[in-house]
Amino acid sequence: MNHQSFIISPETGWILLAVLSALWIFLGVYWGKKAKNMDGFMLAGRNVGLAFGAATAMATWVTSNTTMLAPQFALQLGIWGMIAYSTASFGLFLFAPLANRIKALMPTGYTSGDFIRLRYGKFTWYVFLVISIFYGFTWLVSMGMAGGILMNAIAGIPYELGMTVILGVCVVYTLFGGLYAVIGTDFIQSLIILIGIVVVGVGVLTQVDFGHIYINVLDEKPMLLNALMPAAIMSVFNNLLFGLGEVFHSNVWWSRAFAMREKIGKKAYLLSGLFWFPVPIAAGFIALTSGSLGVNITSPDMVGPLVASHVLGQAGAVIVFAVFFCSLASSIDSLLAATSDLITEDIYRKMINPKAGEKLLRKVSAGIIIGLGVLAWAFCMPRIGTLATVLFFAGPMVGSTIWPIVTGLFWRKANAKGAMLGMILGSSIGLVAYFQLGWYTASLIGAAVSMVTVLVCTYLFPDDFEWNTLNESKSQE
């Protein structure tokens, strides 16, 4: 490993890792004491306010993919790469009105799977669960990889050990506290992330000259300044649709919509998108300074932490370590909780044991959280591919869910044939594009195929859905 990876000593890195790990486990267990029943464990008592709602959405979306992939995008795709990743904020902006709609139509809902089952029927529900669980696991693996990469790049902690610790810590406090623990720790993590990004940004701006950066990039990598680079332009639209698909379908975001108080969801998601939007642009700019600063980048997904630590020195490296740790933990815990909820509620309770009581469901959920952590750890060990290639493999699948979700929430005529075929055809053709054309086309093509399929099927086989069907509490009265 290049000597620049050891910005701080392994001893200091282990101390920071131990302190942050202990802090999150303590806070997770503390807040988790509020989870007296499954509503508390899965949905934080359905009483989350604006501050915690906006903070948890923002912190969850500032993932390893934001803090590490955004610089990688800029390093490989230039100015369009910086803009491309920021478009993911539109997922939060556009989910805002959906959050209020979801809460109004399904006041007692638990998961995104509940909506698909009630709106489109069982077969479409099965297809959706395969896509959603696969995507959630892919995202989890990408962040486990990022944890190992980060700790190795900054402190020289072996990749396998760093990855194991961060996955283990998140499993422990999510296991004890559920969504209460996730949202509580997310609030603190979001504050640390925002403060840290401001400090890093100021540090970089005081040590670089814009003119020098421009000349260096023009001499060394002129294509990064090409506004007509085809791959870069495609990545903008691909990332926009990938972000929409991620948020619209994932139970990570639906669980928060169910957990927030009435009419809070829209405001919370708008605020979180506003706070998140500049983060990938700032992170991407850091990558473009690497050449003028003389930082040797051995792997594109290491550029963010290496440049920031190089500029800020030892004290700054501690800040960088904390920011990246928080960005990882705030997303891993959310994924563990939301994916376990989806498997527990939709597969175990709905398909296997409808009569299961709360104590049994809590045990099942705990087992699933542990299982997800162990399985993610096993897939992270070989470190296959870069963060981008791992994450965007799920792109066409999540892109294919956009139109079934949106039309299903607002259009009575949307039907099961369109939703089911849209997801299957969009995912299949998008995956072909992933391998034949490139990862930066897959989400775009998957979403486009799904859109055409849904619209054609709605025209040919119009439904007349009754919205009250989505409120299971009324149907059981």
Secondary structure as a PSIPRED ss2 file (coil, helix, strand):
# PSIPRED VFORMAT (PSIPRED V4.0)

   1 M C   1.000  0.000  0.000
   2 N C   1.000  0.000  0.000
   3 H H   0.000  1.000  0.000
   4 Q H   0.000  1.000  0.000
   5 S H   0.000  1.000  0.000
   6 F E   0.000  0.000  1.000
   7 I C   1.000  0.000  0.000
   8 I C   1.000  0.000  0.000
   9 S C   1.000  0.000  0.000
  10 P H   0.000  1.000  0.000
  11 E H   0.000  1.000  0.000
  12 T H   0.000  1.000  0.000
  13 G H   0.000  1.000  0.000
  14 W H   0.000  1.000  0.000
  15 I H   0.000  1.000  0.000
  16 L H   0.000  1.000  0.000
  17 L H   0.000  1.000  0.000
  18 A H   0.000  1.000  0.000
  19 V H   0.000  1.000  0.000
  20 L H   0.000  1.000  0.000
  21 S H   0.000  1.000  0.000
  22 A H   0.000  1.000  0.000
  23 L H   0.000  1.000  0.000
  24 W H   0.000  1.000  0.000
  25 I H   0.000  1.000  0.000
  26 F H   0.000  1.000  0.000
  27 L H   0.000  1.000  0.000
  28 G H   0.000  1.000  0.000
  29 V H   0.000  1.000  0.000
  30 Y H   0.000  1.000  0.000
  31 W H   0.000  1.000  0.000
  32 G H   0.000  1.000  0.000
  33 K C   1.000  0.000  0.000
  34 K C   1.000  0.000  0.000
  35 A C   1.000  0.000  0.000
  36 K C   1.000  0.000  0.000
  37 N C   1.000  0.000  0.000
  38 M H   0.000  1.000  0.000
  39 D H   0.000  1.000  0.000
  40 G H   0.000  1.000  0.000
  41 F H   0.000  1.000  0.000
  42 M H   0.000  1.000  0.000
  43 L H   0.000  1.000  0.000
  44 A H   0.000  1.000  0.000
  45 G H   0.000  1.000  0.000
  46 R H   0.000  1.000  0.000
  47 N C   1.000  0.000  0.000
  48 V E   0.000  0.000  1.000
  49 G C   1.000  0.000  0.000
  50 L H   0.000  1.000  0.000
  51 A H   0.000  1.000  0.000
  52 F H   0.000  1.000  0.000
  53 G H   0.000  1.000  0.000
  54 A H   0.000  1.000  0.000
  55 A H   0.000  1.000  0.000
  56 T H   0.000  1.000  0.000
  57 A H   0.000  1.000  0.000
  58 M H   0.000  1.000  0.000
  59 A H   0.000  1.000  0.000
  60 T H   0.000  1.000  0.000
  61 W H   0.000  1.000  0.000
  62 V C   1.000  0.000  0.000
  63 T C   1.000  0.000  0.000
  64 S H   0.000  1.000  0.000
  65 N H   0.000  1.000  0.000
  66 T H   0.000  1.000  0.000
  67 T H   0.000  1.000  0.000
  68 M H   0.000  1.000  0.000
  69 L H   0.000  1.000  0.000
  70 A H   0.000  1.000  0.000
  71 P H   0.000  1.000  0.000
  72 Q H   0.000  1.000  0.000
  73 F H   0.000  1.000  0.000
  74 A H   0.000  1.000  0.000
  75 L H   0.000  1.000  0.000
  76 Q H   0.000  1.000  0.000
  77 L H   0.000  1.000  0.000
  78 G C   1.000  0.000  0.000
  79 I H   0.000  1.000  0.000
  80 W H   0.000  1.000  0.000
  81 G H   0.000  1.000  0.000
  82 M H   0.000  1.000  0.000
  83 I H   0.000  1.000  0.000
  84 A H   0.000  1.000  0.000
  85 Y H   0.000  1.000  0.000
  86 S H   0.000  1.000  0.000
  87 T C   1.000  0.000  0.000
  88 A C   1.000  0.000  0.000
  89 S H   0.000  1.000  0.000
  90 F H   0.000  1.000  0.000
  91 G H   0.000  1.000  0.000
  92 L H   0.000  1.000  0.000
  93 F H   0.000  1.000  0.000
  94 L H   0.000  1.000  0.000
  95 F H   0.000  1.000  0.000
  96 A H   0.000  1.000  0.000
  97 P H   0.000  1.000  0.000
  98 L H   0.000  1.000  0.000
  99 A H   0.000  1.000  0.000
 100 N H   0.000  1.000  0.000
 101 R H   0.000  1.000  0.000
 102 I H   0.000  1.000  0.000
 103 K H   0.000  1.000  0.000
 104 A H   0.000  1.000  0.000
 105 L H   0.000  1.000  0.000
 106 M C   1.000  0.000  0.000
 107 P C   1.000  0.000  0.000
 108 T C   1.000  0.000  0.000
 109 G C   1.000  0.000  0.000
 110 Y C   1.000  0.000  0.000
 111 T C   1.000  0.000  0.000
 112 S H   0.000  1.000  0.000
 113 G H   0.000  1.000  0.000
 114 D H   0.000  1.000  0.000
 115 F H   0.000  1.000  0.000
 116 I H   0.000  1.000  0.000
 117 R H   0.000  1.000  0.000
 118 L H   0.000  1.000  0.000
 119 R H   0.000  1.000  0.000
 120 Y H   0.000  1.000  0.000
 121 G C   1.000  0.000  0.000
 122 K H   0.000  1.000  0.000
 123 F H   0.000  1.000  0.000
 124 T H   0.000  1.000  0.000
 125 W H   0.000  1.000  0.000
 126 Y H   0.000  1.000  0.000
 127 V H   0.000  1.000  0.000
 128 F H   0.000  1.000  0.000
 129 L H   0.000  1.000  0.000
 130 V H   0.000  1.000  0.000
 131 I H   0.000  1.000  0.000
 132 S H   0.000  1.000  0.000
 133 I H   0.000  1.000  0.000
 134 F H   0.000  1.000  0.000
 135 Y H   0.000  1.000  0.000
 136 G H   0.000  1.000  0.000
 137 F H   0.000  1.000  0.000
 138 T H   0.000  1.000  0.000
 139 W H   0.000  1.000  0.000
 140 L H   0.000  1.000  0.000
 141 V H   0.000  1.000  0.000
 142 S H   0.000  1.000  0.000
 143 M H   0.000  1.000  0.000
 144 G H   0.000  1.000  0.000
 145 M H   0.000  1.000  0.000
 146 A H   0.000  1.000  0.000
 147 G H   0.000  1.000  0.000
 148 G H   0.000  1.000  0.000
 149 I H   0.000  1.000  0.000
 150 L H   0.000  1.000  0.000
 151 M H   0.000  1.000  0.000
 152 N H   0.000  1.000  0.000
 153 A H   0.000  1.000  0.000
 154 I H   0.000  1.000  0.000
 155 A H   0.000  1.000  0.000
 156 G C   1.000  0.000  0.000
 157 I C   1.000  0.000  0.000
 158 P C   1.000  0.000  0.000
 159 Y H   0.000  1.000  0.000
 160 E H   0.000  1.000  0.000
 161 L H   0.000  1.000  0.000
 162 G H   0.000  1.000  0.000
 163 M H   0.000  1.000  0.000
 164 T H   0.000  1.000  0.000
 165 V H   0.000  1.000  0.000
 166 I H   0.000  1.000  0.000
 167 L H   0.000  1.000  0.000
 168 G H   0.000  1.000  0.000
 169 V H   0.000  1.000  0.000
 170 C H   0.000  1.000  0.000
 171 V H   0.000  1.000  0.000
 172 V H   0.000  1.000  0.000
 173 Y H   0.000  1.000  0.000
 174 T H   0.000  1.000  0.000
 175 L H   0.000  1.000  0.000
 176 F H   0.000  1.000  0.000
 177 G H   0.000  1.000  0.000
 178 G H   0.000  1.000  0.000
 179 L H   0.000  1.000  0.000
 180 Y H   0.000  1.000  0.000
 181 A H   0.000  1.000  0.000
 182 V H   0.000  1.000  0.000
 183 I H   0.000  1.000  0.000
 184 G H   0.000  1.000  0.000
 185 T H   0.000  1.000  0.000
 186 D H   0.000  1.000  0.000
 187 F H   0.000  1.000  0.000
 188 I H   0.000  1.000  0.000
 189 Q H   0.000  1.000  0.000
 190 S H   0.000  1.000  0.000
 191 L H   0.000  1.000  0.000
 192 I H   0.000  1.000  0.000
 193 I H   0.000  1.000  0.000
 194 L H   0.000  1.000  0.000
 195 I H   0.000  1.000  0.000
 196 G H   0.000  1.000  0.000
 197 I H   0.000  1.000  0.000
 198 V H   0.000  1.000  0.000
 199 V H   0.000  1.000  0.000
 200 V H   0.000  1.000  0.000
 201 G H   0.000  1.000  0.000
 202 V H   0.000  1.000  0.000
 203 G H   0.000  1.000  0.000
 204 V H   0.000  1.000  0.000
 205 L H   0.000  1.000  0.000
 206 T H   0.000  1.000  0.000
 207 Q H   0.000  1.000  0.000
 208 V C   1.000  0.000  0.000
 209 D C   1.000  0.000  0.000
 210 F H   0.000  1.000  0.000
 211 G H   0.000  1.000  0.000
 212 H H   0.000  1.000  0.000
 213 I H   0.000  1.000  0.000
 214 Y H   0.000  1.000  0.000
 215 I H   0.000  1.000  0.000
 216 N H   0.000  1.000  0.000
 217 V H   0.000  1.000  0.000
 218 L H   0.000  1.000  0.000
 219 D H   0.000  1.000  0.000
 220 E H   0.000  1.000  0.000
 221 K C   1.000  0.000  0.000
 222 P H   0.000  1.000  0.000
 223 M H   0.000  1.000  0.000
 224 L H   0.000  1.000  0.000
 225 L H   0.000  1.000  0.000
 226 N C   1.000  0.000  0.000
 227 A C   1.000  0.000  0.000
 228 L C   1.000  0.000  0.000
 229 M C   1.000  0.000  0.000
 230 P H   0.000  1.000  0.000
 231 A H   0.000  1.000  0.000
 232 A H   0.000  1.000  0.000
 233 I H   0.000  1.000  0.000
 234 M H   0.000  1.000  0.000
 235 S H   0.000  1.000  0.000
 236 V H   0.000  1.000  0.000
 237 F H   0.000  1.000  0.000
 238 N H   0.000  1.000  0.000
 239 N H   0.000  1.000  0.000
 240 L H   0.000  1.000  0.000
 241 L H   0.000  1.000  0.000
 242 F H   0.000  1.000  0.000
 243 G H   0.000  1.000  0.000
 244 L H   0.000  1.000  0.000
 245 G H   0.000  1.000  0.000
 246 E H   0.000  1.000  0.000
 247 V H   0.000  1.000  0.000
 248 F H   0.000  1.000  0.000
 249 H H   0.000  1.000  0.000
 250 S C   1.000  0.000  0.000
 251 N H   0.000  1.000  0.000
 252 V H   0.000  1.000  0.000
 253 W H   0.000  1.000  0.000
 254 W H   0.000  1.000  0.000
 255 S H   0.000  1.000  0.000
 256 R H   0.000  1.000  0.000
 257 A H   0.000  1.000  0.000
 258 F H   0.000  1.000  0.000
 259 A H   0.000  1.000  0.000
 260 M E   0.000  0.000  1.000
 261 R C   1.000  0.000  0.000
 262 E C   1.000  0.000  0.000
 263 K C   1.000  0.000  0.000
 264 I C   1.000  0.000  0.000
 265 G H   0.000  1.000  0.000
 266 K H   0.000  1.000  0.000
 267 K H   0.000  1.000  0.000
 268 A H   0.000  1.000  0.000
 269 Y H   0.000  1.000  0.000
 270 L H   0.000  1.000  0.000
 271 L H   0.000  1.000  0.000
 272 S H   0.000  1.000  0.000
 273 G H   0.000  1.000  0.000
 274 L H   0.000  1.000  0.000
 275 F H   0.000  1.000  0.000
 276 W H   0.000  1.000  0.000
 277 F C   1.000  0.000  0.000
 278 P H   0.000  1.000  0.000
 279 V H   0.000  1.000  0.000
 280 P H   0.000  1.000  0.000
 281 I H   0.000  1.000  0.000
 282 A H   0.000  1.000  0.000
 283 A H   0.000  1.000  0.000
 284 G H   0.000  1.000  0.000
 285 F H   0.000  1.000  0.000
 286 I H   0.000  1.000  0.000
 287 A H   0.000  1.000  0.000
 288 L H   0.000  1.000  0.000
 289 T C   1.000  0.000  0.000
 290 S H   0.000  1.000  0.000
 291 G H   0.000  1.000  0.000
 292 S H   0.000  1.000  0.000
 293 L H   0.000  1.000  0.000
 294 G C   1.000  0.000  0.000
 295 V C   1.000  0.000  0.000
 296 N C   1.000  0.000  0.000
 297 I C   1.000  0.000  0.000
 298 T C   1.000  0.000  0.000
 299 S C   1.000  0.000  0.000
 300 P H   0.000  1.000  0.000
 301 D H   0.000  1.000  0.000
 302 M H   0.000  1.000  0.000
 303 V H   0.000  1.000  0.000
 304 G H   0.000  1.000  0.000
 305 P H   0.000  1.000  0.000
 306 L H   0.000  1.000  0.000
 307 V H   0.000  1.000  0.000
 308 A H   0.000  1.000  0.000
 309 S H   0.000  1.000  0.000
 310 H H   0.000  1.000  0.000
 311 V H   0.000  1.000  0.000
 312 L H   0.000  1.000  0.000
 313 G H   0.000  1.000  0.000
 314 Q H   0.000  1.000  0.000
 315 A H   0.000  1.000  0.000
 316 G H   0.000  1.000  0.000
 317 A H   0.000  1.000  0.000
 318 V H   0.000  1.000  0.000
 319 I H   0.000  1.000  0.000
 320 V H   0.000  1.000  0.000
 321 F H   0.000  1.000  0.000
 322 A H   0.000  1.000  0.000
 323 V H   0.000  1.000  0.000
 324 F H   0.000  1.000  0.000
 325 F H   0.000  1.000  0.000
 326 C H   0.000  1.000  0.000
 327 S H   0.000  1.000  0.000
 328 L H   0.000  1.000  0.000
 329 A H   0.000  1.000  0.000
 330 S H   0.000  1.000  0.000
 331 S H   0.000  1.000  0.000
 332 I H   0.000  1.000  0.000
 333 D H   0.000  1.000  0.000
 334 S H   0.000  1.000  0.000
 335 L H   0.000  1.000  0.000
 336 L H   0.000  1.000  0.000
 337 A H   0.000  1.000  0.000
 338 A H   0.000  1.000  0.000
 339 T H   0.000  1.000  0.000
 340 S H   0.000  1.000  0.000
 341 D H   0.000  1.000  0.000
 342 L H   0.000  1.000  0.000
 343 I H   0.000  1.000  0.000
 344 T H   0.000  1.000  0.000
 345 E H   0.000  1.000  0.000
 346 D H   0.000  1.000  0.000
 347 I H   0.000  1.000  0.000
 348 Y H   0.000  1.000  0.000
 349 R H   0.000  1.000  0.000
 350 K H   0.000  1.000  0.000
 351 M H   0.000  1.000  0.000
 352 I H   0.000  1.000  0.000
 353 N C   1.000  0.000  0.000
 354 P C   1.000  0.000  0.000
 355 K C   1.000  0.000  0.000
 356 A C   1.000  0.000  0.000
 357 G C   1.000  0.000  0.000
 358 E H   0.000  1.000  0.000
 359 K H   0.000  1.000  0.000
 360 L H   0.000  1.000  0.000
 361 L H   0.000  1.000  0.000
 362 R H   0.000  1.000  0.000
 363 K H   0.000  1.000  0.000
 364 V H   0.000  1.000  0.000
 365 S H   0.000  1.000  0.000
 366 A H   0.000  1.000  0.000
 367 G H   0.000  1.000  0.000
 368 I H   0.000  1.000  0.000
 369 I H   0.000  1.000  0.000
 370 I H   0.000  1.000  0.000
 371 G H   0.000  1.000  0.000
 372 L H   0.000  1.000  0.000
 373 G H   0.000  1.000  0.000
 374 V H   0.000  1.000  0.000
 375 L H   0.000  1.000  0.000
 376 A H   0.000  1.000  0.000
 377 W H   0.000  1.000  0.000
 378 A H   0.000  1.000  0.000
 379 F H   0.000  1.000  0.000
 380 C H   0.000  1.000  0.000
 381 M C   1.000  0.000  0.000
 382 P C   1.000  0.000  0.000
 383 R C   1.000  0.000  0.000
 384 I C   1.000  0.000  0.000
 385 G C   1.000  0.000  0.000
 386 T C   1.000  0.000  0.000
 387 L H   0.000  1.000  0.000
 388 A H   0.000  1.000  0.000
 389 T H   0.000  1.000  0.000
 390 V H   0.000  1.000  0.000
 391 L H   0.000  1.000  0.000
 392 F H   0.000  1.000  0.000
 393 F C   1.000  0.000  0.000
 394 A C   1.000  0.000  0.000
 395 G H   0.000  1.000  0.000
 396 P H   0.000  1.000  0.000
 397 M H   0.000  1.000  0.000
 398 V H   0.000  1.000  0.000
 399 G H   0.000  1.000  0.000
 400 S C   1.000  0.000  0.000
 401 T C   1.000  0.000  0.000
 402 I H   0.000  1.000  0.000
 403 W H   0.000  1.000  0.000
 404 P H   0.000  1.000  0.000
 405 I H   0.000  1.000  0.000
 406 V H   0.000  1.000  0.000
 407 T H   0.000  1.000  0.000
 408 G H   0.000  1.000  0.000
 409 L H   0.000  1.000  0.000
 410 F H   0.000  1.000  0.000
 411 W C   1.000  0.000  0.000
 412 R C   1.000  0.000  0.000
 413 K C   1.000  0.000  0.000
 414 A C   1.000  0.000  0.000
 415 N C   1.000  0.000  0.000
 416 A H   0.000  1.000  0.000
 417 K H   0.000  1.000  0.000
 418 G H   0.000  1.000  0.000
 419 A H   0.000  1.000  0.000
 420 M H   0.000  1.000  0.000
 421 L H   0.000  1.000  0.000
 422 G H   0.000  1.000  0.000
 423 M H   0.000  1.000  0.000
 424 I H   0.000  1.000  0.000
 425 L H   0.000  1.000  0.000
 426 G H   0.000  1.000  0.000
 427 S H   0.000  1.000  0.000
 428 S H   0.000  1.000  0.000
 429 I H   0.000  1.000  0.000
 430 G H   0.000  1.000  0.000
 431 L H   0.000  1.000  0.000
 432 V H   0.000  1.000  0.000
 433 A H   0.000  1.000  0.000
 434 Y H   0.000  1.000  0.000
 435 F H   0.000  1.000  0.000
 436 Q H   0.000  1.000  0.000
 437 L C   1.000  0.000  0.000
 438 G C   1.000  0.000  0.000
 439 W H   0.000  1.000  0.000
 440 Y H   0.000  1.000  0.000
 441 T H   0.000  1.000  0.000
 442 A H   0.000  1.000  0.000
 443 S H   0.000  1.000  0.000
 444 L H   0.000  1.000  0.000
 445 I H   0.000  1.000  0.000
 446 G H   0.000  1.000  0.000
 447 A H   0.000  1.000  0.000
 448 A H   0.000  1.000  0.000
 449 V H   0.000  1.000  0.000
 450 S H   0.000  1.000  0.000
 451 M H   0.000  1.000  0.000
 452 V H   0.000  1.000  0.000
 453 T H   0.000  1.000  0.000
 454 V H   0.000  1.000  0.000
 455 L H   0.000  1.000  0.000
 456 V H   0.000  1.000  0.000
 457 C H   0.000  1.000  0.000
 458 T H   0.000  1.000  0.000
 459 Y H   0.000  1.000  0.000
 460 L H   0.000  1.000  0.000
 461 F C   1.000  0.000  0.000
 462 P C   1.000  0.000  0.000
 463 D C   1.000  0.000  0.000
 464 D C   1.000  0.000  0.000
 465 F C   1.000  0.000  0.000
 466 E C   1.000  0.000  0.000
 467 W H   0.000  1.000  0.000
 468 N H   0.000  1.000  0.000
 469 T H   0.000  1.000  0.000
 470 L H   0.000  1.000  0.000
 471 N C   1.000  0.000  0.000
 472 E H   0.000  1.000  0.000
 473 S H   0.000  1.000  0.000
 474 K H   0.000  1.000  0.000
 475 S H   0.000  1.000  0.000
 476 Q C   1.000  0.000  0.000
 477 E C   1.000  0.000  0.000
